[in-house]
Structure formats: C-alpha cells, structure tokens
Amino acid sequence: MVFIYSLSISILISLLAVHSAYAYIDPNTGGFFFQSVAPFVYGILGVIVVFWKRITGFVKGLFARKKDEDTSTRDE
C-alpha cells in the first residue's frame, strides 16, 4: 500500500513539474492519426454489423439460460 501511494505521488509530481519541451508538432499529425485509426474503427464496426445476429443471440442465450435454470429448480 505504501509503495502504491509513494509511486502515485511521484508520478503526480513529475507530471506537474514538467518544463517546456520546445517541441514541434507537424500540422499533418492529426491527419496521419485519423488515417491510421479510422480503418481500425471501421473494421470493428464492420465485424459488429456482420455478426450482429450472433452477438444478440449469444446475449439473449445467456439470459435465457438463467431463466431456464431458475424455472427448472422451482419445478422440482
């Protein structure tokens, strides 16, 4: 516990005590970021669309099993 507390305090102090970096960020960096992240996001969305019925069926199956188990124990 003491280790976590001291580690979090040291990280907080190092983040607050940062001086100017005098660095240059290219204006096209946002475009590069978008071009590299957008296909990943669209790919994930495509997978969700293609397998939507399987995903919803799986979730419904999880809740249906709980109801079936609850009713089977009550019937006995």
C-alpha positions in Angstrom: 0.0 0.0 0.0 2.8 2.4 0.9 4.6 1.5 -2.4 1.5 2.4 -4.5 0.9 5.6 -2.5 4.5 6.7 -3.0 4.5 5.7 -6.7 1.3 7.7 -7.3 2.7 10.8 -5.5 6.0 10.6 -7.5 4.1 10.3 -10.8 1.9 13.2 -9.9 4.8 15.4 -9.0 6.7 14.5 -12.2 3.6 15.4 -14.3 3.1 18.7 -12.6 6.7 19.7 -12.7 7.2 19.4 -16.5 9.0 22.3 -18.2 8.5 23.4 -21.7 9.6 20.8 -24.2 10.2 23.3 -27.1 9.0 20.6 -29.5 7.3 21.0 -32.9 4.2 19.0 -33.8 3.6 18.9 -37.6 0.1 20.2 -38.5 -0.5 17.0 -40.6 -0.1 14.8 -37.5 -3.9 14.8 -36.9 -4.5 13.6 -40.5 -2.0 10.8 -40.1 -3.6 9.8 -36.8 -7.0 9.8 -38.4 -5.8 7.8 -41.4 -4.3 5.1 -39.1 -7.2 4.9 -36.6 -10.2 5.3 -38.9 -9.7 1.9 -40.7 -9.4 0.1 -37.4 -12.6 1.7 -36.1 -14.4 1.0 -39.4 -13.2 -2.6 -39.3 -14.5 -3.2 -35.8 -17.9 -1.7 -36.8 -18.0 -3.9 -39.9 -17.4 -7.0 -37.8 -20.2 -6.0 -35.4 -22.6 -5.4 -38.3 -21.7 -8.8 -39.9 -22.1 -10.8 -36.7 -24.9 -8.7 -35.1 -27.4 -11.6 -35.0 -24.8 -13.9 -33.5 -23.9 -11.3 -30.8 -27.6 -10.6 -29.9 -28.4 -14.3 -29.9 -25.5 -15.1 -27.6 -26.6 -12.3 -25.2 -30.2 -13.5 -25.3 -29.0 -17.1 -24.7 -27.1 -16.0 -21.6 -30.2 -14.6 -20.1 -32.5 -17.4 -21.3 -30.2 -20.0 -19.6 -30.6 -18.2 -16.3 -34.4 -18.3 -16.6 -34.4 -21.9 -17.6 -32.2 -22.9 -14.7 -34.4 -20.9 -12.3 -37.6 -22.5 -13.5 -36.1 -26.0 -13.6 -35.2 -25.8 -9.9 -38.6 -24.4 -9.0 -40.4 -27.2 -10.8 -38.7 -30.0 -8.8 
